[in-house]
Amino acid sequence: MTTRVALHLSGGLGLRASRVLLAEAGIQVGFLSDDPGHEGTDSILSVAGWDALAVSDVSEASDPHVKEALAFDIPVAVGTHLPDGYPVGDATVVTGAALGSGLAAALALSVSNPSGEPVDTQLAWTVSGQPLGMGTPVTFPEPVGPLWAGRAESPLLRRPQVTCLVAPDDSPWMAVVANVRGRSNGVANRTLGVVDDGNFLQAISISAALVAAARGAYPPGVNNPGDPGGVYLQLARAAGMEIAEFSSERSTGD
């Protein structure tokens, strides 16, 4: 069955995301803008009849399309953060779909043990900017490596014991690290990391969130990209995102 997704993405993100989406069999892409679209896509005026909508952000230009989608109960993936107090109702929205914070949250959820007692979680991601000269040290996968980071708001608002760190970086790379420590028979430490060209990783991230939303991976309400069934990460991996993982376990005794 064909998955029909509508895009209202600014700049080069629309072109890159459409290439990612069209590389997957069974996906139809429509563009909602004055842009005539790209090869293999359709120019559309309405989201009615489509399975999901992706927007770079909720702006004056995209807001009418977002509201139309929500009125038709069509899931929406927002590349940045949803404005505070934005009315969603019973519709499904994925926020932070093109941000490192959203990817970090998805990585953390993918290794959390639902039957174990959570101990703590640390998420870190890079943003574009001049590197800090002090702060909390974070080691990202190469070629980004170690950076100083400052504190950030957690994308996992319903989870306790989450430390979030954001590290400005002036390279073209985007990097994310999630360290999850949880208790079962022992204390298991799992660290996942992702690094890639920032533009490419943003396109993969929002495309995976969009298709996962179209296929019902998220419940009604506001969600980060991580979903209980892991559909988002499965799609992101299939699109070319590689995840490095390290795990260790230490017995705590009786």
N, C-alpha and C positions, 0 to 999 in steps of 0.2 A: 504494500500500500504506500502511496506517495505521501510524504510529509511536506506540507506547504508552509513556508516561513516567509514573513514579510520583514523587510529591513528599512530602517530610517537611521542610517549611520553616517556620520560626518567624516569628511576628509578621506584619507586612504583606507580607513578601517572598513568602509563598505566594500571596496574592491578586494581587500585581503580576505574579509570574512566570506564574501561570495565565492572566492576561489576555494576556500576551505570547505564550504558547504556543498558546492557542486562536485567536489571530488568524491563525495559520499553518494552511493547509489540510492535512488528513490527520494531525492530531495528536490523540490521546486522552490525557486527563490524569486520573490517579487520586491521591487524597489518602490518606496513611497517618497517621492521627491521630484523636483524638477529635473534631476539627473535622469537621462534616458536609460540608466541601468548599464549593465555590463553583459558581455557575450554569454548567452545561455540563461539570462534572467528576464523577467517580465517587468514592465513599468505599470504600476497599479495606483489607483486613487483611493482605495478603501481596504481595510483589513477584514471586512466581512467575508466569511468563507475560508479564511486562512487559519492555520493551526496555532500560530504563535507570532509574536512581534518582537523585534529587537530594536532598541533605540540607544544612541550613544549616551544620552542623558535626557532628563525631562526638561525641555526648553520650550520657549514660545512656539517654535516650529514643530516640535514633536508632540507637544501636549495634546492637541486634538486627536492625533492617532492613538495615543496611549488611552485617552478617555473612551474612544470608540472601541478599542480592544477590550477594555474592562467592562464596558456596557454589554458586549457580546460574550463575556466570560472567556475571552481569549487570553492565554498566558502572555506575560510581557517580561522580557529580559532587558534590564537597564544596565548599561555599561558602567556607569558611576553609581553614586548613592541616590536613593530615592529621597526627594525633599521631605523634611520633617513634617508629619501630619498629612501627607498626601493621601487622599481618600482611595482606598483599595477595595473596600467592601469584602465580598466573598470571592473575589477573583484571585488569581495566582500571579505573583510578581517575584522575579529573581533580581536582587539588587547587588551591585558590585561585580557584575558579570565579566567585566574586562579589567578588573583591578587585582593587584597582587593579594590584597586582603581577602577577596573572595576565593581565590585559588588556595590560599593558605588554610582557610576554613574548610574547604573541600578535602584537602589532604588530611587535616586533623580528624575529620569525621570518618574518613576511610579506614583509619587504623584504631579507632576507639572501640573498646570492648564493651558492648552493651550489658554484659553480665558481670563485668568487673567493676570495682570501686575506682572512680577516677581520682588520680592524685594531683597531677597538674599538667598544663598544656602551655607551651610557648610557641607563638607564631611570629615570624619575621618576614618582611618583604621589602623590596626596594621601590623607590619612587624616583622620578626624574628630578635632579637638583644637584647642587653643589655638595659634595661629601662633607659630613660633619667632622670637626676636629676633636670632639670628645663625645662621651655618652656611654652607652652599653655596647660592648663588642659583640658582633654577630659574625659567624663564619658561614658564608654562602658557598655553594658549589663554584668551582672554577668555570669560567675565567673571572667571575666577580670577586670571589675570595672574601677576606675580612673587611668589615666596614663598621663604623660607629653608628649607633641607632638611638633614636628617642622613643618614648612611649607613645602608643597609639590606642585608639578605641577598639575594642574587640568586635569582630564580626559575628562572634558566637555569643550573643547577648544572653541566651538562656542557659549558658554553661558557667559554673563557678570555676575559680582557679585558672583563669586564662590570662597569660601575660602576652601583650602584643608590642612588637617593636617595628618601627619603620626607619629605613636607612636610605637617605638620599644618595643618588649615584649619578654621575654625569656620563656614564658609558651608554652604549646602545642596548645593553643587556637588561633583562628583567629577571629577578631571582626571588625565590620563595623558599622558606624552610619552615617545617612544622615538626616540633618535638613533642611527643605525647608519652607521658609516663602514667601507667595504670596498674592497679593491683589485682591479681588473681591469686594463684598459688605463690607467686613471687612478685617482684616489681619489674615489669617489662618496660624497657625504654625503646621507642621506635622513632627514628628521625627520617623524614622524607624531604627531599630537596628537588627543585626544578630551576633550571636556568636556560634561557634561550634568547634570541633576538626579541626585543620588547614588542615590536610591531606584530611579529608572527605570533607570539604568545598571547597577546591581547585578542587577535583574531580567532585563535583556537579557543580561548576561554569563553568569549561571548557566543561563538558558534555552538560549542558543546552545551552551554547553558540553554541556549535557544531551542535546540533540538530535544534536549532532555525535557524541557518544559512542554514542548509540543507533544511529547510522548507520555505525558502524565507523571513525570518523576517527582513533582513537587506538590505538596498539599496547598489548599487555599491559604491566602495571606502572604506576608512578606518573607522571603527565604534568601539565604545566601546560596551560592552555587552547589554546595555539597548536598547530596540527597541520600536518603537511607539505603536505596538500592544500588548506589554507586554508578548510576547511568551516566552522570556527568563526566566522571573520570574515565569511564570506558570509552566514551565518545572522544574525549580529549586525547587519549592515548592513540586511538585509531587515526586521529588527524595528525599525529606526529609528535605529540608531547611526550617527552621521556622523563621518568621519575626515578631518581636515585634513592635507595633506601638502605638504612643501617638499623639493625635491631640487636638488643642484648637483654638478657634476663638474669636477675640476681635473686637467689632464694632468700627469703626473710626468716626462715625457720618457723617453728611452731608458735 
